[in-house]
Amino acid sequence: MPVKNGRYETKELPKALYGTFWITSPTDELASVFSRQDSVDVKELQNDNVALLQANIGKSATVWLTLNSGSAPQVESGTLEKVEKLMPPPGYSTSNNYRVHLRTTTGNWLTFNAIQIARIDFPEKPKLDFESKTLYKKTEETLAINFKNTKPEQEIGMLYLTNNLGWAPVYSLTLAEKGKSRLSLRAEIANDAEDLGDAELRLAVGVPNFRFANRPDWMVDFASQWMMQQNSPNYFAGAQRVLRDNYMRPEVYNYLEETTVSVSGENFEGAQAEDFFFYTVKPGNFPKNSRYQFPIFETEVEPAHFYECRLPGAGPNSFTTYYDQRPNPNEPKNPVSHYVEFTNPTQFPFTTGVANILSQSGGVTYPLSQDDLPYTPPTAKCKVKIAQTPEIKVTHGEGDVERKENTFLFFSRSYDEVKVEGQVYAVNYKKEPVTLKIRRNIEGAPLSSEQKWTSAQEQATLRVNPSFEVEWVIELKPGEEKKWKYAYKVYVDL
């Protein structure tokens, strides 16, 4: 930056959020940073015609007025009597908001808006050496950076977080009839903050934490409203609303010191920094109030199709009596949904985003559905939901079949041991075979199942009953039905 007498000044203050504004000097020449607010006169008139007319009040003139687009101007001659400034309605610009009064040669009075003037003719030389009058005063902010020496140029760095600048990931998953399917990612980038030129953008993937960035930074904002909230118990309560995760509230980082592991994609450079991954893209000129949709990558994936049903959770309060779960055609109690699952084959993570799911069949592409594609590290699996199907039915019921009183003491309380039996029924009405996964959370200990199941126990718990996630994976042919029993035990104090 050009420096004069050891100081660089600018009136372009960034819209920085609290605690994120940071000026640096790579050569350690920074002495201090100072900002101030001044009251300045605004002399420049909004319309040159207005300045000319105000300087020639009382003179004869001919004005050419534009009334409607495409029509010839209306020509009026007379004496200039008055030019007055009008106050606009709240929220409207003051530009060209002047009214002109002309006494015509026929003795009539003509009033029109200065913005209608297309041309002014004077029969004699008008006054041209006029000076603009002071229209109003306005506040003006200045940021000054002071250095330890008087070198004419200094290098500085500027870091800050700002609102109204962010990105959202948008995926397209195309399921192919034959061969591998394709997953494409595009970044939709919105810039309502400032002109970025051809800046390099680093799109963050992760869940950031900016604890206090819920209001403007002191150095660049002179509003007093936020100061009145300092003693409120909820002073910092809104901080977590600034950034949730990259899906709900994505942000573009203006600056980053990286300790990275780099990877490359089709249209980006990628880097890992601590708990974040960054897609580095260069979309070109990026002015304020503009949008970009920028392709990041496209990769082949091998999705596996399956159907999933989650039964209501089981525990001490779910089995007091057998209960009926016969399906209602309009409101299935155990809905079955169609999913696809695939592995992330790339070197970079899939960030949480919207996925549009398409199908290619016979040379035609059909839109199927839209779902969240969850955050997925490299080599991990993710699944997306296609639709709920009415062609696979799942029902079940359960109840206690055996009770042993006062068999377990937990935190000075005695519990009964209860054995619970249940039955699951599944039928496939589709015309093709399906893989069906039935999942359930059981607060208790699984005992047995006529159909093979797997169980995963919650690792850390301090409850009388352990918690297990059980899963049945079955293959159903067209029209096939299967029925099986299972059992688990649970401690209760009923």
FIROZA-718457 format. One record per residue (C-alpha): residue number from 0; x, y, z. Coordinates in steps of 0.02 Angstrom, whole numbers. Example, Ala and Ser with C-alpha at 12.3 -4.5 7.8 and 13.67 -1.06 7.14 Angstrom:
2
- seq_c1_c2_c3
- 0_615_-225_390;
- 1_684_-53_357;
END
This chain:
494
- seq_c1_c2_c3
- 0_0_0_0;
- 1_59_180_-30;
- 2_109_260_135;
- 3_126_445_176;
- 4_220_502_332;
- 5_211_327_403;
- 6_23_311_383;
- 7_-95_226_260;
- 8_-277_284_259;
- 9_-432_215_176;
- 10_-616_257_183;
- 11_-665_81_126;
- 12_-693_-5_292;
- 13_-734_-191_279;
- 14_-894_-261_353;
- 15_-799_-364_481;
- 16_-880_-464_621;
- 17_-826_-445_801;
- 18_-658_-517_848;
- 19_-609_-569_671;
- 20_-534_-405_606;
- 21_-345_-420_605;
- 22_-211_-315_518;
- 23_-37_-389_498;
- 24_132_-332_433;
- 25_243_-471_364;
- 26_397_-364_402;
- 27_341_-321_579;
- 28_325_-136_537;
- 29_148_-114_607;
- 30_136_16_746;
- 31_-52_36_772;
- 32_-222_33_688;
- 33_-341_181_709;
- 34_-516_219_646;
- 35_-622_375_662;
- 36_-789_448_610;
- 37_-799_626_543;
- 38_-940_742_488;
- 39_-911_807_312;
- 40_-1005_927_196;
- 41_-1083_856_38;
- 42_-1070_993_-94;
- 43_-1081_899_-256;
- 44_-1256_915_-329;
- 45_-1342_758_-388;
- 46_-1385_835_-557;
- 47_-1279_955_-663;
- 48_-1436_1033_-737;
- 49_-1492_1080_-562;
- 50_-1328_1169_-525;
- 51_-1343_1264_-690;
- 52_-1523_1316_-659;
- 53_-1489_1371_-479;
- 54_-1349_1484_-539;
- 55_-1462_1567_-669;
- 56_-1622_1605_-573;
- 57_-1713_1753_-654;
- 58_-1641_1723_-829;
- 59_-1738_1673_-983;
- 60_-1718_1493_-1042;
- 61_-1793_1359_-1152;
- 62_-1804_1184_-1080;
- 63_-1831_1021_-1171;
- 64_-1932_900_-1064;
- 65_-1941_712_-1089;
- 66_-2117_654_-1046;
- 67_-2132_476_-1111;
- 68_-2008_355_-1184;
- 69_-2015_359_-1374;
- 70_-2109_524_-1385;
- 71_-2039_693_-1441;
- 72_-1979_811_-1302;
- 73_-2096_951_-1246;
- 74_-2015_1123_-1272;
- 75_-2055_1264_-1150;
- 76_-1985_1443_-1142;
- 77_-1993_1568_-999;
- 78_-1906_1637_-846;
- 79_-1823_1527_-715;
- 80_-1905_1569_-549;
- 81_-1856_1436_-422;
- 82_-1769_1267_-398;
- 83_-1812_1173_-238;
- 84_-1752_1010_-164;
- 85_-1887_883_-117;
- 86_-1874_761_27;
- 87_-1902_584_-36;
- 88_-2010_454_52;
- 89_-1916_344_177;
- 90_-1805_218_90;
- 91_-1796_311_-76;
- 92_-1642_391_-152;
- 93_-1617_580_-152;
- 94_-1541_574_-326;
- 95_-1619_700_-449;
- 96_-1758_742_-327;
- 97_-1776_926_-373;
- 98_-1926_1028_-432;
- 99_-1908_1172_-555;
- 100_-2030_1319_-572;
- 101_-2035_1408_-741;
- 102_-2145_1560_-782;
- 103_-2182_1536_-967;
- 104_-2187_1673_-1100;
- 105_-2376_1654_-1106;
- 106_-2389_1699_-921;
- 107_-2422_1523_-858;
- 108_-2323_1436_-721;
- 109_-2244_1268_-764;
- 110_-2177_1148_-632;
- 111_-2078_992_-676;
- 112_-1948_873_-604;
- 113_-1766_908_-646;
- 114_-1743_728_-703;
- 115_-1857_766_-852;
- 116_-1736_895_-925;
- 117_-1653_835_-1086;
- 118_-1584_1004_-1143;
- 119_-1574_1189_-1088;
- 120_-1557_1337_-1208;
- 121_-1515_1515_-1152;
- 122_-1543_1666_-1267;
- 123_-1390_1748_-1188;
- 124_-1233_1682_-1103;
- 125_-1281_1600_-937;
- 126_-1179_1606_-778;
- 127_-1060_1460_-788;
- 128_-934_1496_-649;
- 129_-1054_1440_-513;
- 130_-1005_1344_-357;
- 131_-1101_1199_-285;
- 132_-1190_1235_-123;
- 133_-1178_1128_31;
- 134_-1326_1011_23;
- 135_-1308_914_185;
- 136_-1184_839_305;
- 137_-1143_655_316;
- 138_-1034_545_423;
- 139_-877_470_348;
- 140_-767_334_422;
- 141_-580_322_398;
- 142_-464_177_440;
- 143_-281_223_470;
- 144_-135_101_482;
- 145_20_173_564;
- 146_194_104_533;
- 147_358_114_628;
- 148_450_197_484;
- 149_413_314_340;
- 150_443_198_193;
- 151_334_251_45;
- 152_261_76_24;
- 153_212_-58_148;
- 154_144_-234_132;
- 155_-4_-275_244;
- 156_-118_-423_273;
- 157_-301_-409_320;
- 158_-406_-549_395;
- 159_-591_-539_438;
- 160_-753_-637_436;
- 161_-901_-556_352;
- 162_-1085_-590_321;
- 163_-1172_-601_151;
- 164_-1033_-703_71;
- 165_-1052_-890_64;
- 166_-1075_-1049_-33;
- 167_-1190_-1199_-39;
- 168_-1147_-1370_-113;
- 169_-1268_-1441_-242;
- 170_-1251_-1622_-298;
- 171_-1321_-1716_-446;
- 172_-1327_-1906_-430;
- 173_-1367_-1992_-595;
- 174_-1413_-2176_-576;
- 175_-1366_-2269_-734;
- 176_-1461_-2418_-801;
- 177_-1299_-2503_-849;
- 178_-1122_-2462_-795;
- 179_-1069_-2346_-657;
- 180_-1173_-2201_-594;
- 181_-1104_-2024_-581;
- 182_-1099_-1898_-440;
- 183_-1066_-1714_-481;
- 184_-1037_-1570_-361;
- 185_-1061_-1387_-400;
- 186_-1033_-1242_-283;
- 187_-1166_-1106_-284;
- 188_-1075_-952_-222;
- 189_-1168_-794_-169;
- 190_-1078_-628_-146;
- 191_-1179_-485_-73;
- 192_-1032_-418_30;
- 193_-902_-331_-79;
- 194_-815_-332_-248;
- 195_-691_-476_-246;
- 196_-614_-454_-418;
- 197_-530_-615_-475;
- 198_-492_-672_-297;
- 199_-451_-851_-257;
- 200_-593_-924_-154;
- 201_-573_-1061_-24;
- 202_-737_-1147_10;
- 203_-738_-1222_185;
- 204_-803_-1396_223;
- 205_-832_-1426_407;
- 206_-923_-1361_561;
- 207_-839_-1197_612;
- 208_-853_-1113_781;
- 209_-849_-923_789;
- 210_-907_-893_967;
- 211_-923_-703_969;
- 212_-948_-657_786;
- 213_-1131_-608_810;
- 214_-1108_-420_785;
- 215_-995_-297_694;
- 216_-817_-267_748;
- 217_-782_-106_848;
- 218_-645_-48_731;
- 219_-754_-39_576;
- 220_-929_-5_645;
- 221_-982_153_739;
- 222_-1164_109_771;
- 223_-1216_122_953;
- 224_-1359_-3_956;
- 225_-1251_-154_997;
- 226_-1167_-63_1142;
- 227_-1332_-53_1236;
- 228_-1340_-243_1240;
- 229_-1173_-273_1325;
- 230_-1247_-302_1498;
- 231_-1384_-416_1437;
- 232_-1371_-599_1495;
- 233_-1397_-648_1313;
- 234_-1260_-533_1249;
- 235_-1169_-673_1159;
- 236_-1314_-792_1142;
- 237_-1330_-765_955;
- 238_-1151_-810_913;
- 239_-1191_-987_861;
- 240_-1318_-922_735;
- 241_-1181_-842_631;
- 242_-1110_-1008_572;
- 243_-1196_-1176_594;
- 244_-1114_-1291_468;
- 245_-1069_-1274_287;
- 246_-1243_-1329_233;
- 247_-1348_-1210_339;
- 248_-1236_-1059_343;
- 249_-1082_-1076_232;
- 250_-948_-943_229;
- 251_-801_-899_117;
- 252_-638_-874_209;
- 253_-543_-717_159;
- 254_-376_-779_225;
- 255_-300_-938_295;
- 256_-128_-990_355;
- 257_-126_-1170_297;
- 258_-37_-1323_364;
- 259_-110_-1432_230;
- 260_-115_-1594_135;
- 261_-158_-1547_-44;
- 262_-262_-1643_-171;
- 263_-324_-1595_-344;
- 264_-492_-1614_-430;
- 265_-558_-1571_-601;
- 266_-585_-1384_-568;
- 267_-508_-1352_-398;
- 268_-362_-1373_-282;
- 269_-403_-1450_-114;
- 270_-316_-1439_54;
- 271_-340_-1510_228;
- 272_-313_-1388_373;
- 273_-347_-1451_550;
- 274_-532_-1504_553;
- 275_-576_-1424_387;
- 276_-560_-1463_203;
- 277_-552_-1320_77;
- 278_-600_-1320_-106;
- 279_-493_-1184_-185;
- 280_-576_-1114_-342;
- 281_-545_-966_-457;
- 282_-711_-916_-539;
- 283_-642_-753_-611;
- 284_-713_-578_-587;
- 285_-834_-583_-440;
- 286_-922_-415_-409;
- 287_-1039_-376_-265;
- 288_-1220_-434_-284;
- 289_-1178_-578_-400;
- 290_-1192_-767_-402;
- 291_-1087_-908_-472;
- 292_-1121_-1091_-499;
- 293_-950_-1169_-514;
- 294_-918_-1353_-557;
- 295_-804_-1435_-427;
- 296_-791_-1618_-478;
- 297_-878_-1766_-557;
- 298_-841_-1946_-508;
- 299_-905_-2120_-541;
- 300_-992_-2209_-397;
- 301_-1064_-2383_-378;
- 302_-1228_-2367_-281;
- 303_-1311_-2516_-199;
- 304_-1501_-2511_-189;
- 305_-1594_-2567_-34;
- 306_-1754_-2534_63;
- 307_-1757_-2484_245;
- 308_-1886_-2486_384;
- 309_-1858_-2422_560;
- 310_-1969_-2497_693;
- 311_-2018_-2394_847;
- 312_-1891_-2402_987;
- 313_-1909_-2536_1120;
- 314_-1881_-2516_1307;
- 315_-1955_-2533_1481;
- 316_-2114_-2437_1437;
- 317_-2152_-2509_1265;
- 318_-2220_-2682_1303;
- 319_-2348_-2672_1446;
- 320_-2470_-2762_1332;
- 321_-2466_-2829_1156;
- 322_-2517_-2694_1035;
- 323_-2590_-2705_862;
- 324_-2486_-2642_717;
- 325_-2589_-2693_569;
- 326_-2551_-2567_431;
- 327_-2669_-2428_383;
- 328_-2661_-2404_193;
- 329_-2665_-2216_214;
- 330_-2546_-2200_362;
- 331_-2422_-2344_369;
- 332_-2353_-2360_545;
- 333_-2190_-2435_483;
- 334_-2150_-2345_320;
- 335_-2022_-2423_204;
- 336_-1905_-2310_104;
- 337_-1794_-2340_-47;
- 338_-1609_-2291_-26;
- 339_-1448_-2300_-123;
- 340_-1281_-2317_-35;
- 341_-1108_-2290_-108;
- 342_-927_-2264_-57;
- 343_-836_-2099_-77;
- 344_-699_-2147_-202;
- 345_-611_-1976_-204;
- 346_-469_-1902_-101;
- 347_-582_-1766_-29;
- 348_-739_-1769_78;
- 349_-917_-1750_18;
- 350_-984_-1599_112;
- 351_-1164_-1594_173;
- 352_-1276_-1530_34;
- 353_-1432_-1552_-68;
- 354_-1428_-1698_-191;
- 355_-1540_-1706_-343;
- 356_-1565_-1889_-390;
- 357_-1592_-1932_-574;
- 358_-1611_-2094_-670;
- 359_-1551_-2133_-846;
- 360_-1651_-2264_-937;
- 361_-1666_-2293_-1123;
- 362_-1573_-2132_-1162;
- 363_-1695_-2028_-1060;
- 364_-1655_-1941_-895;
- 365_-1793_-1944_-764;
- 366_-1796_-1838_-605;
- 367_-1827_-1950_-455;
- 368_-1807_-1855_-292;
- 369_-1704_-1735_-187;
- 370_-1620_-1773_-22;
- 371_-1477_-1724_93;
- 372_-1310_-1798_48;
- 373_-1221_-1810_217;
- 374_-1041_-1766_255;
- 375_-938_-1916_197;
- 376_-747_-1933_218;
- 377_-645_-2023_84;
- 378_-673_-2213_80;
- 379_-828_-2196_194;
- 380_-1004_-2240_139;
- 381_-1154_-2125_124;
- 382_-1335_-2155_85;
- 383_-1471_-2047_9;
- 384_-1658_-2076_9;
- 385_-1749_-2095_-156;
- 386_-1930_-2118_-102;
- 387_-2051_-2206_14;
- 388_-2127_-2361_-62;
- 389_-2303_-2430_-30;
- 390_-2258_-2598_-110;
- 391_-2163_-2669_39;
- 392_-2258_-2694_201;
- 393_-2184_-2719_374;
- 394_-2285_-2751_533;
- 395_-2237_-2810_706;
- 396_-2299_-2831_883;
- 397_-2224_-2880_1051;
- 398_-2259_-2908_1235;
- 399_-2187_-2980_1397;
- 400_-2193_-3169_1415;
- 401_-2093_-3199_1574;
- 402_-2052_-3100_1732;
- 403_-1928_-3131_1876;
- 404_-1954_-3014_2022;
- 405_-1816_-2920_2115;
- 406_-1673_-2997_2017;
- 407_-1563_-2841_1991;
- 408_-1509_-2701_2108;
- 409_-1458_-2538_2026;
- 410_-1421_-2378_2122;
- 411_-1511_-2445_2276;
- 412_-1667_-2487_2177;
- 413_-1731_-2663_2142;
- 414_-1782_-2712_1965;
- 415_-1880_-2857_1890;
- 416_-1808_-2952_1742;
- 417_-1934_-2963_1600;
- 418_-1921_-3068_1444;
- 419_-2003_-2988_1292;
- 420_-2050_-3079_1133;
- 421_-2099_-2998_970;
- 422_-2142_-3046_792;
- 423_-2100_-2960_627;
- 424_-2192_-2986_463;
- 425_-2127_-2923_295;
- 426_-2198_-2944_120;
- 427_-2136_-2886_-51;
- 428_-2270_-2837_-177;
- 429_-2145_-2773_-304;
- 430_-2107_-2864_-468;
- 431_-1921_-2877_-431;
- 432_-1819_-2946_-286;
- 433_-1768_-2823_-151;
- 434_-1646_-2809_-7;
- 435_-1741_-2754_149;
- 436_-1655_-2686_305;
- 437_-1760_-2676_463;
- 438_-1682_-2577_606;
- 439_-1733_-2551_785;
- 440_-1661_-2476_944;
- 441_-1684_-2590_1094;
- 442_-1657_-2530_1271;
- 443_-1620_-2701_1342;
- 444_-1515_-2854_1298;
- 445_-1552_-2951_1137;
- 446_-1578_-3137_1168;
- 447_-1627_-3228_1009;
- 448_-1703_-3210_836;
- 449_-1771_-3339_713;
- 450_-1706_-3225_574;
- 451_-1521_-3182_579;
- 452_-1488_-3011_654;
- 453_-1339_-2904_702;
- 454_-1326_-2794_854;
- 455_-1214_-2649_902;
- 456_-1209_-2591_1083;
- 457_-1197_-2411_1138;
- 458_-1022_-2396_1207;
- 459_-1045_-2276_1352;
- 460_-1203_-2276_1458;
- 461_-1253_-2265_1641;
- 462_-1427_-2340_1637;
- 463_-1502_-2495_1709;
- 464_-1525_-2565_1532;
- 465_-1395_-2564_1394;
- 466_-1444_-2494_1224;
- 467_-1426_-2594_1063;
- 468_-1455_-2554_881;
- 469_-1516_-2715_798;
- 470_-1535_-2747_612;
- 471_-1611_-2881_505;
- 472_-1556_-2890_322;
- 473_-1667_-3002_217;
- 474_-1689_-3039_33;
- 475_-1868_-3044_-29;
- 476_-1918_-3115_-198;
- 477_-2067_-3041_-292;
- 478_-2224_-3083_-193;
- 479_-2124_-3167_-52;
- 480_-2166_-3143_132;
- 481_-2067_-3185_288;
- 482_-2116_-3195_471;
- 483_-2004_-3222_622;
- 484_-1994_-3204_810;
- 485_-1863_-3122_918;
- 486_-1834_-3096_1105;
- 487_-1741_-2980_1222;
- 488_-1735_-2951_1409;
- 489_-1757_-2788_1502;
- 490_-1753_-2732_1684;
- 491_-1905_-2636_1746;
- 492_-1966_-2567_1912;
- 493_-2152_-2571_1871;
END
